[in-house]
Amino acid sequence: MGVRLRTTLMATAAVAVALFLAAAALFATLDASLADSTRLTALQDAKAKAAYLKGRADSGTVTKYGLIAPGDPGWAGSPPTGVEDTQGKVVVTKVVETANGPVTVTGTASTAPARAAMTTLKDVLVPGVPALLALVALFTWLTVGRVLRPVSAIRAKVADITAYDLHERVPEPPTRDEIAALARTVNATLDRLRTAVDAHRQFVADAAHELRSPLTVLRTRLELAGPEAKDLAAEALDDVDRLQLLTADLLLLSRLDAREPLRAVPLDLAQLVAEEAARTRPRPDVRVHLALTSDIEVNGAPERLRRLVTNLVDNAVRHATTTVTVRLTTREHHAILDVTDDGPGIPPEHHDTVFDRFTRLDHARARDTGGSGLGLPIARDIARAHGGTLCVVAGDPGAGARLRACIPRA
């Protein structure tokens, strides 16, 4: 159960116990008070009868008379003989000595008013207590909900914040309670986290940028190497190519992580895909088939979308056996780009992990001659930057891999 429900139940239970004890005490006190009041009424009736006998005392028929209650200084004779409830009445008897012998004085009082009062109290409490408990529960539920509303807002905001939008902050309520302190603490933590992430991104960007110049110089020197070092220079140039690609990938990732604004323009996605898919690649034994629907216009950054297509096709060619199929269609308001190869495929348990940075499957590591494990992560980030998605489409085991990019149409 949530805090709101637990608090409501606890508050209602506490009030219920208090009301039960109070009602029991009220019933007991009122019953005793009404009993005493009825008994007093009966004694007053006896006093009135004794006073009547007193008025006739001059005739010699009464020598002593009774008063209202035992202990009264004016009480004469023996105390009342008892209180007896018969037929809804309280009866008090008193023996008064007269010249003609003892005379019994009887006082009575009806218990009907007391019973009516108790019945009225019961009629009020029986429906009133549950109604009061319901009102307490409702009030507690609304009050706790209002108190916890800032917590819900903080939770929802924190759930929406990712590594790409650490500039967002949770709302701080204009109070001085623990919830406001929690919001301030969360925002301070986000400030420190953003500073650390920005420093990391800046380090990656600076490192990639600084590596470009010495790699360019190294490449130039290797290209100018003499005939005696031609074979060694060719191998070194391959390593330089890999380092330059890795440096370019790291620099692009840092820009994607920083969420730099896209310079989006309307473009023909089919033409862009055709140009990039038809480019010559290291494996001439793998054929690339195109099945493109024309006149699909999207708003995007041309260089970023070219990189997305290049990475997908390069990845498919790298893992294909003989054939790669590039298919572009439309569905509702999206352009659907499917890149399929006839290689070993991607196991279902790796459909998500292949998009992690520097992640490559075991068979890819054995055959890969140029991949760094950044191609698919970069392609996914580019798709997301354009408001789209990139995922692995599940298929039959051993039927190859199919990656699908969905980009909103213009």
N, C-alpha and C positions, 0 to 999 in steps of 0.2 A: 504494500500500500504506500501511496505517496504521502509526503509530509502534510499536505492539505487534508487528506482523508483521515490520517491518524490524529491530527490535531482536532478535527471536528468530532471524531468519535470519543476522544479522551475528554474534551470539554463537555460534551453531552452527557457522558457517563458520570463525570464529577457533579454536574448540576443535578442529574437524576438522583444520585445518592443523597445530595444535600436536600433536595425537595422531599424525598422519602422520609428522611429523618425529621425534617421540619414538620411534615404532615402528621407523622406519628406523634410527635411531641404536641402538636396543636390539638389533635384528637384527644389525647390523654388529658391535657390541661383543661380543654373545654368541657370534657365529660365530668371531670372532678369539680370544676367550677359550677356547672349546671346542677350537679348533685347537691352541692352545698347550698346553692340558691334555692333549690326545691325544698330541702330540709329546713332552711330558714323560713320559707313561706309557711311550712307546716307549723313551725314553732310560733310564728306570728299569729296563725289561726288559733293555736292553743291559748296564746296570750289574750287574744280578744275574748275568747270564751271565759277565761279566768277573770278578766276585767268585768265581764257581765255578771259573774257570780259575786264579784266584789261589790258591785252596785246594789246587790241584794243582801249584803252582809248585815245591814241594820235590822233586817227582819229576823236575824238570829239563825238563818239557815246555813250560813257559811262563816266559819271561824278563821280559816286560813285560805289563801288563794295562791295560785301559781303565777309566775311571771314568764318571760320569753325563753330564757336559756339558762342552762346550768352555769354557775359561776357569777351570774348577775347578782349584784348586791341586794336587789329587791326580791330575789327568788326565795320563796318560802316553801317548806315542805320537801318532800323527796324529789330527786331529779326525774326526768322523763323515763318511762320504763323501757323505751326502745323505739326504733324506726322500722317500719314494715311496709313493703311495697305490695299493694293488693289492688288489682284491677286498675292499673295505671295511676295509682295514687301513692303518695308517701304519707304514712300515718304516724303521728306522734301522740303518745298517751301520757297523762300526768294525773297522779292521785292527789286530790285536795281534801284535807281534813275539814269537816264541817261539824256543827253542833249535832247534826243528825247522823254523823258517821262520815266515812271517806266517800268522796265523790271523784269519779274519774273524768278528767277533762281531756278531750281528744281533738288534736289539730290535724288537718289534712291539706295536701297540696297535690295538684295534678302534675304528672311527669310528661304530659303531652307537649308543652312548650320546649322542654329540654330535648325530647325526641325530634321535634320539628327542626330545632336548631341544628342538631347533629345531621339530620337528613339533608338540610340545606347545604351544610358544609360539605357533605359527601357529594352532593350533586354539583357543587362548584369545583371541587378538587379532582374528581374522576375525569372529566373532560379537560379541565384546565391544565393539569400537570402535563399530559401528553402534548397539548397545544403549546405550552410554554417550552417544553423540550424541543419540539419541532422548530419553534422560533429561535431558540438558542443555537440549534444545529445550523439553521439557515444563516443566521447572523455570523456564526463562526466560520462557516464555509466561505461566505462572501468576503469577510474581513481577511481571512488567511489568504484567499485568492488575490485580494488586492495587495496584500503585503508581499506575496511571492511573485507578483506580476513582473517586477524588475528582474527577478532571478530568471524567469522564463525568457525575458528579452535578452539577458546576458547569455544564457545557454544557447539560444537560437543564433545569436550573432557569432559566438565562438565556434559553433558548428559550421557556419558559413565561411569562416576565415581559413584560408589555406596559405601555403608558402608563397603564393603568387599575389596575395592581397593583404600583406601584413600591415599595410597602412590603415586598414579598417580598425575601428575601436568600438568597444561595447558601450552602450548607453550608461551614463552615471546618473542615478536618481538624485534629486535635489534634497536629500536628507542627510542626516549625520548618524545613521545607524550602521549595523554590520553589513547590510547589503551594499550600501554605498562604499564602504571600505573594501568589500570584495570587488566591486567594479573598478575601483581605483587600482587595486592590486593587479587585477587582470590586465588593465591597460598599461601599467608599468611593466609587467612581464612581456607584453606584446612589443613595447618600445625596445626593451633589451633584445628580444628575439629578432626584431626587424634590423636592429643595428648589427647583430651578428651575421644575419643572412646577407645583408647588403655588403658587409665586409668580405664575406666569402665570395659573393658574386663578383665583386670588384677585383678580388684576388685572381679569380679564374680569368676574367676579361684581361687584366693586366698581364698575367702570365702568357695567355694566348697571343696577346699583342706583341709582347716582348720577344716571343719565340719566332715570330714571323720574319723579323729582320735577319737574325743569324742563319735561319734556315734558307732564306733567299740567297744570302752570301755563299753559304755552303753549296747550294745547288749550282750557282754560277761557277764556282771554282771546280766542281766536279765535271761540269759540262766542258770546261776549258782544259781538262786534264789531257796529258799527252797520250799518244798511241800505246805506250808501254803500260799505262794504267787504265786502259779502256774497259777491260772486263771488271776490274774492281770498281771503277767509277760507275758502271752500269748497275751493279748491285747496290752501291751506295745511293745512287739516284732513286732506286726503288724504295729504299728506306726513307729517303728524304720526302718522297711523294706521300708515304704513309704518315710521316710526321706532319707534313703540311696539311693533309686532310684532317688529321686529328686536331691540329691547332685551329683550323677553320671551323670544325665541328664544335669545339669548346667555346670559341668566340660566339658562334651562333646560339649555342645553348645559353650562354650568359645573357645575350640580348633577349632571347625568348623568356627566360626566367624574370628578367627585369620588366617584362610586359611593355616593351617599347611600342608606341602607336604604329599601327599598320598604315602604309601608304596605299590604301585600297583604291583600285580603279576597276571599271567594268572591263571584263575580258572574256574571250571565247575559250572556255575550258577544254573543249574538244581539240582545238588547234594546239593549245599548250601541251596537252597530254600526248598528242601525235608527235610533236617535235621532240619531246624528251624521251618518249618510249622508243623512237626510231634511232636514237643516238647509238653509235658504235660502242660496244662493251668488250671487256677482256675475254669473254667466252663466245667465240664465233660459232661454236657448235650448238648453242642454244638459240632457238628461233623465238622471236617475239611476235605474236599475232595481235592485231588491233581490231576491236569491235566497238566503234565509237558512234554515239548518237550526236549528230551535229547541232549547232546553234544552241548550246547550253551556256548561258551567260551567268557569271558569278561576279561578285565584288570581292576582290582580293589583291594581295601584293604579288605581282607576277614572279619575282625572284623567289619568294617563299614557296609559292605553289609549285614552281618548277623544281625546287629542292624536294618537296614532298613526293612528287611523281618520280623523280630520279632515285630517291632513296628506296621507294617501294619496288621499282623495277630492278634496281641493282640488287636488292635483297632477294627478289624472286629469281633472277638470273644466277645469282651465286649458289642457290640451293636447288635449282631445277635440274632435271635429268636431260631433257631435250627441248621442252617447250614452256613458254610463258605466255599467258593470255591476259591482255589488258582490255577491260570492258568498261565503257562509260555509258550509263543510262540515267534516267530521271525517275524519281518517285516522290509524288506530291510536290513539296517545295524544296527538294534537295537534289543535288547531283550525286550520283552513286558511282564511285570509282572502285572496281574490283580488279585486283592483281592476283592471278592464280598461277602457280607453278606445279609441275608434275614431280616434284621431289618427294622426300620422305615425310613431309608435312610437319605440323607442330602438335605435339601431344596436348590433350585438353588441359592437363595440369600446368602447362606453360603458356596458356593463352594470355595470361596477364603479365607473367614475368618477362616475356620477350620485349616488353616495352620499358623494362627497367634499364637504366643506363649501364653500359659496359657489360651487358648480359648477352651471352651467346650460348646456344645449345651445344652439346658435346660433339654431335656430328658436324655442326657448323665450324667448330674449332679445328676439326680434322681437315676440312676441305677449304676453309676460308683463307684467301690470300690477300685480302685487303680490308675486311670488315673490322671495325673497332668496337662494335656493340653500341654505337650511338645513332645509327641510321634510323631505326624504328622509333626510338624515343624522340628524335628530332621531328620525324614525320608526324607523330602524334601531337606534339606541342604545336606544330604549325596548323594542324587541323583544328585544334582547340582554339588557337588564336583567331581563326576565321569563323568561330561559332559552330564548328562541326565536330566530328568524332572519327576515331580510327580504331578498328578492332579486328580480331581474328574471327572469321566465320567458321563455325563448326561444320565439319564434313565427315565423310566416311574415312575410317582409318586407312592410311596408306594412299589416300587420294590426292596428296599434295596439300599445300597451304594456300589459303585464300585470305587476303587482307582487304578490308573494305573501308574506304574513306567516304564520309558523308559531308558534303559542303552545302550550305544554304545557297539557293539560287538567288540571283538578283531580282 
